[in-house]
Amino acid sequence: MSRIREDAARRRITGLDGASPATGPPATAGFTFNRAEVFQILQRAEENARVGTRVPEMQRFSNPLMRRAARAVARVVILLTQVITTPQRLFNQTVLQAFNLIIRMQDQQIDQLEKGMADVKARLTFQERAFKDMLQKIRSDLPDLPDSQTAASASEPLQHLTDPFYVAFENQFRGSREEVTERLEIYLPVIEAARAGTPERRILDVGSGRGEWLDLLASRGMEAYGVDVNQSLLQDCQQRGLAVEAGDGIRHLRQLPDASLGAVTAFHLIEHITFDRLIDLLDEILRVLKPGGVVVFETPNARNILVGAGDFYRDPTHRHPVHPDTLAFAAKSRGFARANAYFFAREGDLQILRPASEYRFARLIDYVRVSRDYALIAYRP
């Protein structure tokens, strides 16, 4: 068997016809299992296993009579040598059958492992959510001490002292309402395709801010409401007739029933929270979305060198940028389907969402030209 393996390795490198190998590193360096290549080798081996059974075409003889005579001689030789070649053919067929059996057994083992891994992942996700629910119940059952209640009520007004400052900051650096509304229009087809915005599939905007997105959705007749912690922004939205509620976004999501929303959006929110809270946010959004529901995040693009090197830190409430690959991976790992990051690009006069995976960073200028923001779009299965 060792000789057979050596011969198979030699044939994979040089080719079955004995030709020299192609230029490049030896095939044994950095070897990876390639099923298609294995099947090609087995197919060639099966073709060559029937040694001593085929009569050559004798094309080297140009004269037809000579060619027929040569073939007749070859038939006689084959008949005489079959005493020797028959055991070899049987051995070849046995070895090939063994290899095919091994491959089928490996396929079955791989299928079993994949099914087992999927089951383990599902169980872990279930246990994790059950554990989080248990912790939440324990926290809710614990009574608050009087002094902690007093401290909380006393500190609440202090938490909103900077609210007017942040409103002025947004007005200065975020852009006008008209500009922001125009940029947000690119997400309307995504929402419409998810059939969100109906009374049965409402839209929640977490961190609704100045309410440009809610205004845009209302102008299209879509059912939507927002949640924010900034009292100044909330008052402004309420005066304009927008449906907004005061509160922390994750805490609000935890109060919603399962599969109750058609879409959840959050524009320039995740860069303000820790990674642990980002995971909590993804988990709660997945829970409250209806099947086929969509989540849309927009956040500064760390792959833009101007953003990563300075502009991101203009906002004093920013914690850290989230890389597009990291955000897409986090969404997929928490159970979302079709989770992808998108850059903004221009096609003529139209602005489009371009998959981040299609963008090539070949030159330094590419890190400057890439969009300063990016979007995550993902769906509940």
Summary of the structure (lengths in Angstrom):
residues: 381
radius of gyration: 33.2
end to end distance: 48.7
largest distance: 113.5
contacts: 1021
relative contact order: 0.06
helix: 57%
strand: 15%
